[in-house]
Structures are given as structure tokens and as C-alpha cells.
Amino acid sequence: MDTLIRYGFTIDEVKLIMDSISFLYSFDDKDIESLLQFLQSLHCDEDIIKNIFICNPFCFTKDVDDIIKVIDKLKEYGVTSFKTLLDSNPYILNKTDKEIENFYQKKIKEGYTIDKINDMIFTIV
């Protein structure tokens, strides 16, 4: 949790996160740092990262490599604005790359265009 405090989270914000995911204290700071660095590499600023962690503390339970696979899958379908996506739909980090692929394939079969599906991805969980 020291990593979050050093990053700029307030004690109240950390408590709020821990209320949702009480075993967060057992997470290695290196894993949290990796997730922070990855989100920063997607151009997420401090406020967006705080929003992601407060709204979706379960993203801590995912391995960064699995999150990278989700982002890579979205990139394959032309999603580029991850800062906006993760701010509006932080829960997408709970998905797997397979779930993302299945969602796209289902919507394509239903007749949606990739652009329309990309618009949907900003709001669905």
C-alpha cells in the first residue's frame, strides 16, 4: 500500500479501495508498481489511475501480463484511446482477452461494424 501513498493516493482513498478488496494489503508493491507503470504507459494520468483503482479495485487481482493481453486485443480491433476507455469503463480490465475476442465476434455476427463495437466497448462491462 505504500506504493499507492507514494503515488499520491490519500489515506481515505486507500481505505476505500481496501474496503472493497480487503486482501490488498498482501499484494506485493512491485506488482502494484508494474500496474501503475503500465497504466501510465497508456497515457493515464494520476486522476484516471485513481478512478480506475477506486472504481475497480479488483484490477489488482489480475496479473499485468493478462491486462496487457486485454489491451493488445483491443488494439487489434482499432481501439487507441485507452486513457478515455479506462476512465469511462475501468471494469474492462476485469475481462480476459478471450472475452474481448468473443464479444467482438458476437457483435460482428449480429451485424455491428467494428467502429460501432468500439463505441460500445466504452460503456459495457
N, C-alpha and C positions, 0 to 999 in steps of 0.2 A: 504494500500500500504506500510505502514511502515514495515509490516512483510516481504515483498519482499526485501526491502532495507536492513533490518537486516539480511536476509538470504544471501545476497551477490549480489543481482541484482544491476546493476548500474542504475543511473537515466535515461540514454538513453534506457536501456533495458525495464524499467518500462514504459517509454513513448511509446516505440514501441508496447508493449502489449496494452497500453491504446488507441493507435491509432486504434487497431483492435476491441477493446471492451471497448468503452468509459464509460460505466456504471460500470466498475470495481471498481471505487472509492467508490461505495456504498456497496461493499462486506464487510462482517464482517471479521476482521483479524483472528478470531477464525476459520472460515471456511477455509480460506487460509492456516492457520497453520495445520489444520486437513489434508488437501490435501497434503501439504508438508511432513508431518509425514508419511502419508500412502505411498507416493512415496518413501520415504527413507526406509520404511519397505520392499519395493520391491528391495532394494539394488541399487536404482537410486542415482547416485552421483550428486553433485551440477551442473556439466555441462549438464548432461542428463535432470535434472529438468528444468534448464534454457531453454534447447532446447524444451522441452515439452510445457512450458508456452509461449515461443516466437512463436513457430510454430502453436500452438493450444491454443490460449488464451480462446477459448470457453469452455475448460475443467473446467474453473472457474464457469461456469453456471450450472454444474452438481453437484448434491449432492454427497458427498463422499460415502454414502451408495450405490448409484447407480453405482459408479465406482467400488466399492468392488464387486458388483454383476457381473459386466463385467469380472473382474479379476477371480472371482470364477468360472464363466462359462468357461473361457479359461483354467483354471486349470483342470476342469473336462475333457477336451479334451487333456490334457497332455502338455499344454504349461507351461514351467518352467522358461524360460529366459526372465523375464519381463523387466529387465534392457535393454537388447538388443531390445526387441519388442518395448518398448515405445520410445527408441531413434530412431529407424528406422520408426516407424509408430505411432507418438503421436496422430494421429486422431482417433485411435481405441477407445480412451477414450470418444469420442462423441457417440459411439454406446450404445445400451442397451443390456442387457443380452439376451433378446428375439431376437434381431437382430443377435447376435452372434450365438445363437442356430439355427436360421433359415438358416444362411449362412452355417453352418456345415451340417445341414440336406440336404440342396440343393446340396451341393458338394458331399456328400455321395451318394445321389441318382444319381448323374452324374457319379459315379464310382471312385471318388477320395478316396485315403486312408487318414486316419487321419494324418499320417506323412506329406503327400503332402499338405493337407489343412493347417496344422500347418506352413508349409513353406510359403504358400500363405498369411497367416494372417500377416506376417511381412511386406507385401508390399501393401495390398489392403486397401481401406478406406471404 
